[in-house]
Amino acid sequence: MSAVAHIRARSLIVPQALRLVFGRSGYGILAALSFVVLLAFYLMLLPASETGGAIGPVALPFLTMQDVILAIVMSVLLALTLPLGIYGWRMGSGGGVVGSASGSIVALIGPLLCCSPILPIAIATIGASLPAVGAAATPLQGFIATHELAFYTAAIVLMAWGLQGNAKRVLYCDCGTAE
């Protein structure tokens, strides 16, 4: 197989898997509901660096176009990965949504560690026994806030990797037919 044919075949894995999975009843509804819930979640989470760590409806007025685009991209990737992962699991592939789960964890790190009380509480707890560690929170929070877009980019890459992996499992598992 030539390099061009190989690249073309790899680029068709996700669309083929989505057609297969969404051809079954219920998976399209699962994806649509997941998208709505995830979009609402990300729209309230991503502006946390502008709200001093507040997550929820209070964050909505602070949304930027970048936040909206990131929220849509991450929501779409996870909403498509979830039905593929469930379908693959039901088919007995044994796979999970490791890449997308890792991506969602990375996506949470930026706003949660930057401006929420989680990092200062953890540092304060450590600082109670090791006084020199308490001052480390501010530079770490600054680093995370400064490189927030890199964290989101890494999250999107991991989510896309999870989608690709689940699509491969759907198409290539040697399992019987799903219910």
Stockholm file with secondary structure:
# STOCKHOLM 1.0

chainA/1-179         MSAVAHIRARSLIVPQALRLVFGRSGYGILAALSFVVLLAFYLMLLPASETGGAIGPVALPFLTMQDVILAIVMSVLLALTLPLGIYGWRMGSGGGVVGSASGSIVALIGPLLCCSPILPIAIATIGASLPAVGAAATPLQGFIATHELAFYTAAIVLMAWGLQGNAKRVLYCDCGTAE
#=GR chainA/1-179 SS CCHHHHHHHHHTHHHHHHHHHHTSTTHHHHHHHHHHHHHHHHHHHGGGGTTTTCCSGGGGGGCCHHHHHHHHHHHHHHHHHHHHHHHHHHTTCCCCCHHHHHHHHHHHHHHHHHHSSHHHHHHHHHHHHCGGGGGGHHHHHHHHHHTHHHHHHHHHHHHHHHHHHHHHHHHHCCCCCCC
#=GC SS_cons         CCHHHHHHHHHTHHHHHHHHHHTSTTHHHHHHHHHHHHHHHHHHHGGGGTTTTCCSGGGGGGCCHHHHHHHHHHHHHHHHHHHHHHHHHHTTCCCCCHHHHHHHHHHHHHHHHHHSSHHHHHHHHHHHHCGGGGGGHHHHHHHHHHTHHHHHHHHHHHHHHHHHHHHHHHHHCCCCCCC
//
